[in-house]
Amino acid sequence: MALVPAPGVLTNVWPRALARWFATRRPDVVHVHSGVWLKAARAARMAGRIPVVHTVHGLLDDGSRIERPYQRASFLTDSIVTVSQSLREDLTQRVGIPESKVHTIVNGIDTVRFAPSARTNALRRRLHLDDSHRLIGHVGRFAPVKNQAMLIDAFATIARVLPSARLVLVGDGPLRSALEERVAERQIQDLVHFVGEQRDLAPILCDLDVFVLCSFSEGTSIALLEAMASGVPCIATDVGGNSAVLDGGASGALVASGDVRALDATISRILGSSEDARAYSSAGRTRAQSRYSEDAMVRQYEAIYDSLV
């Protein structure tokens, strides 16, 4: 691994240091992620037309000033990969990138590491809870797009009728203080656990009774896939790639974005019905194994690399 400094906006136009590094190393393919798309694509062209693959992980910002750099970068890119069909449609329909250049490869997860057999009840012990407590969990960055406020509001209603319910929020971010204030305003601070960022999510996910993803926007959520693979009944807002991941609601429940009452009712239904919980658990685990494994993802990327080389 090497770090090639290329700071500043001007290096998007003339990335000399990165181009020299490519010219020296002569990779067969340059695979680009996130905000360095234009910079790396230009550098690969300057180094001798090295094939470029770019993966888009989330929706692009609105506005023509934002779209134009992506359009320019696409001209210098041989293959563009999106992690969900909704992202592919955004690129082809709004940004105007030719459909023939854009492919969808969903994110892959380790379905051996994330498995129901990993349940240890370590999370309950850590939080000084017992098996009678019902754990509703969420994993994600505390940022506006993740909309944890919706889950907190739904949980406030659930807590009034189900005293054994507890909410576990895994992650951190700029909205943490605001979310803690929201919890305090609803007087549920003794029932909500902010456990911070965790390096090993497998044992945490397996201890949950329900996993909730309430984002305003998603590509293909890794956290959702890992929860499914762990055999946890999942609920997600019907945005972005969530519906495709949950097979239109067959492998997990979908609720409208921002509909707190629907989220409250859906969580309560799953917690109150062992039959529904088992059905979502089994269907989610099966779908994660068959459609979203690391091996399946790797084979698809290798096919793109081979076609360019």
C-alpha positions in Angstrom: 0.0 0.0 0.0 1.3 3.5 -0.8 0.0 7.0 0.0 0.3 9.4 -2.9 -0.4 13.0 -1.8 -2.7 14.8 -4.3 -4.5 17.5 -2.2 -6.6 20.4 -3.5 -9.1 21.1 -6.3 -6.4 21.8 -8.9 -5.2 18.1 -8.8 -8.6 17.2 -10.3 -7.4 18.9 -13.4 -3.8 18.1 -13.4 -3.0 15.2 -11.0 0.7 14.9 -11.9 1.9 13.0 -8.8 -0.8 10.4 -9.1 -0.2 10.0 -12.8 3.5 9.5 -12.3 2.8 6.8 -9.7 0.4 5.0 -12.1 3.0 5.3 -14.9 5.7 3.7 -12.7 3.5 0.9 -11.2 1.5 0.2 -14.4 -1.5 -1.5 -12.8 -3.8 -3.5 -15.1 -6.8 -1.7 -13.8 -7.4 1.4 -11.6 -10.4 0.9 -9.3 -11.6 4.2 -7.8 -14.0 4.9 -4.9 -15.7 8.0 -3.5 -14.6 11.6 -4.1 -11.4 11.0 -6.0 -13.2 9.7 -9.2 -12.3 12.6 -11.5 -8.8 13.0 -10.1 -7.9 9.3 -10.4 -9.5 8.9 -13.8 -7.5 11.8 -15.2 -4.3 10.4 -13.7 -4.9 7.0 -15.3 -5.5 8.6 -18.7 -2.3 10.7 -18.3 -0.3 7.6 -17.4 -1.2 5.8 -20.6 -4.9 5.0 -20.8 -5.0 2.5 -18.0 -8.5 1.0 -17.7 -10.6 2.7 -14.9 -13.4 1.2 -12.8 -15.4 3.4 -10.4 -17.8 2.3 -7.7 -20.6 4.6 -6.7 -21.7 3.9 -3.1 -24.4 6.5 -2.5 -26.7 9.0 -4.3 -24.9 11.9 -5.9 -25.7 15.4 -4.7 -28.4 17.3 -6.7 -27.4 20.3 -8.8 -25.8 20.8 -12.2 -22.6 22.1 -10.7 -22.2 18.8 -8.9 -23.3 16.6 -11.9 -20.9 18.1 -14.4 -17.7 16.7 -12.8 -19.3 13.3 -12.6 -20.2 13.5 -16.3 -16.6 14.5 -17.1 -15.2 11.6 -15.0 -17.5 9.2 -16.7 -16.0 10.0 -20.1 -12.6 8.9 -18.6 -14.0 5.7 -17.0 -14.4 2.3 -18.7 -16.8 0.8 -16.3 -19.0 2.3 -13.5 -20.4 0.0 -10.8 -23.3 1.0 -8.5 -24.1 -0.9 -5.4 -27.9 -0.8 -6.0 -30.3 -0.5 -8.9 -31.6 2.8 -7.7 -28.1 4.3 -7.9 -27.8 2.9 -11.5 -31.0 4.7 -12.4 -29.8 7.9 -10.8 -26.6 7.9 -12.9 -28.2 6.9 -16.2 -31.4 9.0 -15.9 -30.4 12.1 -14.0 -26.7 12.4 -14.7 -27.0 11.1 -18.2 -24.3 8.4 -18.2 -24.9 5.7 -20.9 -26.6 2.6 -19.6 -24.0 0.4 -21.3 -21.3 1.7 -19.1 -23.1 1.3 -15.7 -23.3 -2.1 -13.9 -24.8 -3.0 -10.6 -22.9 -5.2 -8.1 -24.3 -5.3 -4.6 -22.0 -5.2 -1.6 -21.0 -8.6 -0.3 -20.7 -9.7 3.3 -19.1 -12.5 5.2 -22.0 -14.8 5.8 -19.8 -17.2 7.9 -18.8 -14.5 10.4 -22.3 -13.0 10.5 -24.4 -16.0 11.3 -27.1 -16.9 13.9 -24.7 -19.3 15.6 -22.6 -16.4 16.9 -25.2 -15.4 19.5 -23.5 -15.1 23.0 -25.7 -12.8 24.9 -22.6 -10.7 25.5 -24.5 -7.5 24.7 -27.1 -8.2 27.4 -24.4 -8.9 30.0 -22.6 -5.7 29.0 -25.8 -3.7 29.4 -26.7 -5.5 32.7 -29.9 -6.9 31.0 -31.3 -10.4 31.1 -33.1 -12.6 28.6 -36.5 -11.0 29.4 -35.4 -7.7 27.8 -36.3 -7.2 24.2 -33.5 -5.5 22.2 -34.2 -3.2 19.3 -31.0 -2.3 17.5 -29.6 0.0 15.0 -26.1 0.4 13.5 -25.1 3.5 11.6 -23.4 6.9 11.6 -25.2 9.5 13.5 -25.9 11.8 10.5 -29.0 13.4 9.1 -29.4 10.8 6.3 -29.7 7.9 8.8 -32.7 9.5 10.6 -32.2 7.8 14.0 -34.7 10.4 15.3 -37.5 8.4 13.6 -36.5 5.3 15.6 -36.2 7.1 18.9 -39.7 8.6 18.4 -41.1 5.1 17.6 -39.4 3.5 20.5 -40.8 6.2 22.9 -44.2 4.9 22.1 -43.2 1.2 22.3 -41.6 1.7 25.7 -44.9 2.9 27.2 -46.6 -0.4 26.5 -43.6 -2.8 26.6 -41.5 -2.2 29.7 -39.0 -4.9 28.8 -38.0 -3.1 25.5 -34.6 -1.5 25.2 -33.1 0.5 22.3 -29.4 -0.1 21.4 -27.8 2.5 19.1 -24.4 1.5 17.7 -22.3 4.2 16.1 -21.3 7.8 16.5 -21.3 11.0 14.5 -22.1 14.7 14.5 -25.7 14.2 15.7 -25.0 12.2 18.8 -25.6 15.1 21.2 -28.8 16.0 19.4 -30.0 12.4 19.6 -29.1 12.1 23.3 -31.1 15.3 23.9 -34.1 13.8 22.0 -34.0 10.7 24.2 -33.9 12.9 27.3 -36.8 15.0 26.1 -38.9 11.8 25.8 -37.8 10.7 29.2 -36.5 7.3 28.0 -32.8 7.8 28.8 -32.8 4.7 31.1 -34.1 2.6 28.2 -31.8 3.7 25.4 -28.2 2.6 25.2 -25.6 4.5 23.1 -22.8 2.0 22.9 -20.6 3.9 20.4 -18.7 2.5 17.5 -17.9 -1.2 17.7 -15.1 -3.1 15.9 -16.9 -6.5 16.2 -20.5 -6.2 15.3 -21.2 -10.0 14.8 -22.0 -10.8 18.5 -23.9 -7.6 18.9 -26.2 -8.2 16.0 -26.9 -11.7 17.1 -28.2 -10.5 20.4 -30.8 -8.3 18.9 -34.5 -9.2 18.7 -35.2 -6.7 15.9 -32.8 -4.6 13.7 -34.1 -1.3 12.3 -32.7 0.9 9.5 -34.6 4.1 9.1 -32.6 6.1 6.6 -33.9 8.8 4.2 -31.6 7.3 1.5 -29.6 4.1 1.1 -27.6 2.3 -1.6 -27.1 -1.3 -0.4 -26.7 -1.1 3.3 -23.9 -3.3 4.7 -25.4 -3.0 8.2 -28.8 -4.3 7.0 -27.1 -7.2 5.1 -25.1 -8.2 8.2 -28.2 -8.2 10.4 -30.0 -10.4 7.9 -27.1 -12.8 7.7 -27.1 -12.9 11.5 -30.7 -14.1 11.5 -32.2 -11.0 13.0 -35.7 -9.9 11.9 -35.1 -6.7 10.0 -37.2 -3.5 9.4 -36.1 -0.8 6.9 -37.5 2.3 5.4 -38.6 1.8 1.8 -35.9 4.0 0.2 -33.1 3.4 -2.2 -31.9 -0.2 -2.3 -33.7 -1.4 0.8 -36.7 -2.9 -1.0 -34.4 -4.9 -3.3 -32.3 -6.2 -0.4 -35.5 -7.2 1.5 -37.1 -8.7 -1.6 -39.9 -6.3 -1.6 -40.8 -7.1 2.1 -40.5 -10.9 1.8 -37.2 -11.1 3.7 -37.9 -8.2 6.2 -40.5 -5.5 6.8 -40.6 -2.2 4.9 -42.1 1.0 6.2 -42.5 4.4 4.6 -39.7 6.9 5.3 -40.7 9.2 8.1 -43.8 7.2 9.1 -43.1 6.9 12.9 -46.5 5.2 13.6 -45.9 2.6 11.0 -42.5 1.9 12.4 -43.8 1.7 15.9 -46.6 -0.8 14.8 -44.2 -2.9 12.8 -41.6 -3.3 15.6 -44.4 -4.1 18.1 -45.8 -6.7 15.7 -42.5 -8.5 15.3 -41.7 -8.4 19.0 -45.2 -9.7 19.8 -45.2 -12.5 17.2 -42.6 -15.3 17.4 -44.0 -16.6 14.2 -43.4 -13.4 12.3 -40.0 -13.0 13.9 -38.9 -16.6 12.9 -40.2 -16.1 9.3 -38.2 -12.8 8.8 -35.2 -14.3 10.5 -35.1 -17.4 8.2 -35.9 -15.5 5.0 -33.4 -12.8 5.7 -30.6 -15.3 6.5 -31.4 -17.3 3.3 -31.4 -14.2 1.1 -28.2 -12.9 2.5 -26.4 -16.2 1.9 -27.7 -16.6 -1.7 -27.5 -13.1 -3.0 -25.2 -11.0 -0.9 -22.1 -13.1 -0.1 -18.5 -11.8 -0.5 -17.8 -14.6 -3.0 -20.7 -13.5 -5.3 -19.5 -9.9 -5.2 -15.8 -10.8 -6.0 -16.7 -13.0 -9.0 -18.7 -10.1 -10.5 -15.9 -7.6 -10.1 -13.3 -10.1 -11.4 -15.5 -10.5 -14.6 -15.3 -6.7 -15.1 -11.6 -6.6 -14.6 -11.1 -9.5 -17.0 -13.2 -7.8 -19.7 -11.1 -4.6 -19.5 -7.7 -6.3 -19.4 
